[in-house]
Amino acid sequence: MLSRTADSLYWTARYMERADFTARILDATTRLASLPASRGYSGDPWASALESSGAAAAYYAKHAVADERTVRRFLAFDTENPSSIRCCLEHARTNARSVRTALTVELWEAINRAWIDLKAFEATAHDREAFASFLDWVKSVSLAFDGAAYRTMLRNDAYWFLRIGDQIERADNTARLLDVKYHLLLPEDEEVGGGLDYFQWTTLLREVSALTAYRWVYRETIRSWLVADLLILNRQMPRSLASCQAEIVSCLDLLASAYGRRGIAQRQATHTLDRLSACTIESLFQSGLHEFISGFLAENNRLGAAISEQYLQ
């Protein structure tokens, strides 16, 4: 496979996953913003949405205040924000079109239809109800993309590059969500384990479609260390860091077998997975959740660079 083909497949998957992630951030933020003042929430949910998406610097370069209408527009439709849902779907389609012959008809149509339908939502998704429908649509687009890839693509290098891009992006997103919740959302005078803390962790679990999974695994009330355990170390949870990393290692090993050569990407991915496997949630909290997540994000970025250097250039 040509490196530019692999690069386009990898980034198609990353952009589709990023669009889904941004929609989930906006959905959760709307829930937090609707929390009654009597519940004690005095934070700024729209500022936290910008932090979660990694778009705060770009936003404040254009806008002075993070209000609902402007943040929604910036994260969903702004053409000057490269991580907006609109730009992600456009970039995904552009990359997919350049490697059209490497995709099945079903996968291409899932991506192309999303881009066509987006224009109708962009013109109408202004009030909260219409915007909520738009966010549900974005999440359904991501499911259609995943389903088409899983059900119709041959298990070859094209599929593996799609999966690697998807999992690299998903791991980054999950880690950022955890870090923002742990450090930015809970006010300093609010009790950890209190009502507001419980509501925010529940919202985070809903954001990654993990609330039911949490109840199945732990069968008790929402606790911060158990949420972290589910989203970091539990390989049964498809959005956990450990699950994403295991899938990356598996796909990279398949590429190494197909191409007859291992490299820095395989070694680095395996090292990160080994480190996650050796962790316990107790040791992780003792050493500091923020420090752990910061380290993981740096490793994930280095792994992306290693994959790019080894396969995509």
C-alpha positions in Angstrom: 0.0 0.0 0.0 1.2 3.5 -0.8 2.0 5.6 2.2 -0.3 8.4 1.1 -3.2 5.8 0.9 -2.4 4.6 4.4 -2.3 8.2 5.6 -5.7 9.1 4.1 -7.3 6.0 5.6 -5.8 6.7 9.0 -7.0 10.3 9.0 -10.4 9.4 7.7 -11.0 7.3 10.8 -9.5 9.9 13.1 -11.7 12.7 11.8 -14.8 10.6 12.0 -14.0 9.7 15.6 -13.3 13.3 16.4 -16.6 14.4 15.1 -18.4 11.9 17.3 -16.4 12.9 20.3 -17.2 16.6 19.8 -20.9 15.8 19.5 -20.7 13.9 22.8 -18.9 16.8 24.5 -21.6 19.2 23.4 -24.4 16.8 24.5 -22.9 16.4 28.0 -22.3 20.2 28.3 -25.9 20.9 27.5 -26.8 18.6 30.3 -24.5 20.4 32.7 -25.7 23.8 31.6 -29.2 22.8 32.4 -28.3 21.8 36.0 -30.4 24.0 38.4 -28.5 26.6 40.4 -30.0 25.0 43.5 -27.8 21.9 42.9 -24.8 24.1 43.7 -23.1 24.2 40.3 -21.3 27.4 39.8 -18.7 26.3 37.2 -18.6 27.3 33.5 -19.7 24.2 31.5 -19.1 25.9 28.1 -15.5 26.7 29.1 -15.0 23.1 30.1 -16.3 22.0 26.7 -13.6 24.0 25.0 -11.0 22.5 27.3 -12.3 18.9 26.7 -12.1 19.4 22.9 -8.7 20.9 23.0 -10.0 24.0 21.2 -9.8 26.6 24.0 -6.8 28.5 22.6 -8.3 28.8 19.1 -11.7 29.9 20.6 -10.3 32.6 22.8 -8.2 33.9 20.0 -11.6 34.9 18.3 -14.0 35.3 21.3 -13.7 36.9 24.7 -16.4 34.9 26.5 -17.5 31.3 26.4 -21.3 31.5 26.1 -23.6 28.7 24.9 -24.5 30.1 21.5 -21.0 30.9 20.4 -19.3 27.8 21.8 -22.0 25.6 20.1 -21.4 27.3 16.8 -17.6 27.2 17.2 -17.4 23.4 18.0 -20.1 22.3 15.6 -20.0 24.5 12.5 -17.1 27.0 12.5 -15.0 26.5 9.3 -12.1 28.3 11.0 -12.0 25.6 13.8 -10.3 22.6 12.2 -11.8 20.3 14.9 -15.4 21.4 14.5 -17.8 18.7 13.6 -18.3 20.3 10.1 -14.6 20.4 9.4 -14.0 16.9 10.7 -16.7 15.5 8.4 -15.4 17.5 5.5 -11.8 16.4 6.1 -13.0 12.7 6.5 -14.8 12.9 3.2 -11.9 14.5 1.4 -9.5 11.8 2.7 -11.9 9.1 1.8 -12.5 10.4 -1.7 -8.8 10.4 -2.4 -8.7 6.6 -1.6 -12.1 5.7 -2.9 -11.0 2.5 -4.5 -9.6 1.3 -1.1 -13.1 1.6 0.5 -16.2 -0.5 0.1 -19.3 1.1 -1.4 -21.1 0.9 1.9 -18.3 2.7 3.8 -17.9 5.4 1.2 -21.7 6.0 1.1 -21.7 6.3 5.0 -19.1 9.1 4.8 -20.5 10.8 1.7 -24.1 10.8 2.9 -23.0 12.4 6.2 -21.4 15.3 4.3 -24.5 15.8 2.2 -26.9 15.7 5.1 -24.8 18.0 7.2 -25.7 21.0 5.2 -29.4 20.7 6.1 -28.6 20.6 9.8 -26.2 23.5 9.5 -29.1 25.7 8.3 -31.6 24.6 10.9 -29.8 23.6 14.2 -30.2 26.8 16.1 -32.4 26.2 19.2 -31.6 23.6 21.8 -34.1 21.0 20.5 -32.9 21.2 16.9 -29.3 21.2 18.1 -29.9 18.1 20.2 -31.3 16.3 17.1 -28.2 17.3 15.2 -25.9 15.8 17.9 -27.9 12.6 17.9 -27.5 12.5 14.1 -23.7 13.0 14.4 -23.5 10.0 16.8 -25.5 7.9 14.4 -23.2 8.8 11.5 -20.2 7.6 13.6 -22.1 4.3 14.3 -22.9 3.9 10.5 -19.2 4.5 9.7 -18.0 1.9 12.3 -20.7 -0.6 11.2 -19.9 -0.3 7.5 -16.1 -0.7 8.2 -16.6 -3.7 10.5 -19.2 -5.5 8.3 -17.8 -4.8 4.8 -14.1 -4.2 4.8 -11.6 -7.0 4.2 -9.3 -7.6 7.2 -6.2 -6.3 5.4 -3.9 -3.3 5.7 -6.6 -0.8 4.7 -8.9 -2.0 7.5 -6.0 -2.0 10.0 -5.0 1.6 9.2 -8.6 2.7 9.7 -8.7 0.9 13.1 -5.4 2.4 14.2 -6.5 5.9 13.4 -9.8 5.4 15.2 -8.2 3.9 18.3 -5.5 6.6 18.6 -8.1 9.3 18.4 -10.5 7.5 20.8 -7.7 7.0 23.4 -6.8 10.7 23.3 -10.4 11.7 23.7 -11.1 9.5 26.7 -8.0 10.7 28.4 -8.9 14.4 27.9 -12.4 13.9 29.2 -11.1 12.3 32.4 -8.6 15.0 33.0 -11.1 17.8 32.4 -13.6 16.3 34.8 -11.0 15.7 37.5 -9.5 19.1 37.4 -11.8 21.7 35.9 -15.5 20.8 36.5 -15.8 20.4 40.3 -15.7 23.7 42.2 -13.1 24.0 44.9 -15.7 24.3 47.7 -17.7 21.3 46.5 -17.4 18.0 48.3 -15.8 15.1 46.4 -18.4 12.4 46.4 -21.2 14.9 46.8 -24.3 15.4 44.7 -22.7 17.6 42.1 -19.7 15.3 41.8 -22.0 12.3 41.3 -24.0 14.2 38.6 -20.8 15.1 36.7 -19.3 11.6 36.8 -22.7 10.2 35.6 -22.7 12.8 32.8 -19.2 11.7 31.8 -20.3 8.1 31.6 -23.3 9.0 29.5 -20.9 11.0 27.3 -18.9 7.9 26.4 -22.0 5.5 26.4 -20.6 3.8 29.5 -23.3 4.3 32.2 -24.9 0.9 31.6 -21.5 -0.8 31.4 -20.5 0.8 34.7 -23.6 -0.7 36.4 -23.0 -4.1 34.9 -19.3 -4.2 36.0 -19.4 -2.6 39.5 -23.1 -2.9 40.6 -22.9 0.1 43.0 -23.2 3.8 43.1 -21.0 6.1 40.9 -17.6 6.5 42.4 -14.7 8.4 40.8 -12.1 5.7 41.2 -14.4 3.1 39.7 -15.2 5.4 36.7 -11.5 5.9 36.2 -10.9 2.1 36.5 -13.5 1.5 33.8 -12.3 4.2 31.4 -8.5 3.5 31.9 -7.8 -0.1 32.8 -10.9 -2.2 31.9 -10.3 -3.9 28.5 -13.9 -4.9 28.3 -14.8 -1.3 27.9 -14.2 -0.3 24.2 -13.4 3.3 25.0 -11.0 2.6 27.8 -7.3 3.5 27.3 -6.3 -0.2 27.8 -8.8 -1.4 25.2 -7.8 1.2 22.7 -4.1 0.4 23.2 -4.6 -3.4 22.9 -6.4 -2.8 19.6 -3.6 -0.6 18.3 -1.0 -3.2 19.3 -3.0 -6.0 17.6 -3.4 -4.0 14.3 0.3 -2.9 14.3 1.3 -6.6 14.9 -0.8 -7.6 11.9 0.8 -4.9 9.8 4.3 -6.1 10.9 3.3 -9.7 10.0 2.0 -8.6 6.6 4.9 -6.4 5.7 7.6 -8.6 7.3 9.1 -5.9 9.5 8.6 -4.5 13.0 9.6 -1.0 13.9 9.4 1.7 16.5 5.6 1.9 16.3 5.2 -1.7 17.4 7.8 -1.3 20.2 6.3 1.9 21.5 2.7 0.6 21.4 3.6 -2.6 23.2 5.5 -0.6 25.9 2.5 1.6 26.6 0.2 -1.5 26.8 2.6 -3.2 29.2 2.6 -0.1 31.4 -1.2 0.0 31.5 -1.4 -3.7 32.2 0.9 -3.3 35.2 -1.2 -0.5 36.7 -3.8 -0.7 39.4 -6.3 2.0 40.0 -5.0 2.4 43.6 -1.4 3.0 42.4 -2.7 5.3 39.7 -4.5 7.6 42.1 -1.6 7.5 44.6 0.8 8.8 41.9 -1.8 11.3 40.7 -4.5 10.9 38.0 -3.6 14.2 36.3 0.1 13.2 36.1 -0.8 9.8 34.7 -3.1 11.2 32.1 -0.6 13.8 31.0 2.0 11.1 30.6 -0.4 9.0 28.6 -1.4 11.8 26.3 2.3 12.5 25.6 2.9 8.8 24.9 -0.2 8.7 22.6 1.1 11.6 20.6 4.6 10.0 20.3 2.9 6.8 19.1 1.0 8.8 16.5 4.3 10.4 15.3 6.0 7.0 15.2 3.2 5.5 13.2 3.4 8.4 10.8 7.1 8.1 10.4 7.0 4.3 9.9 4.0 4.0 7.6 2.5 7.3 6.5 5.3 9.4 5.0 
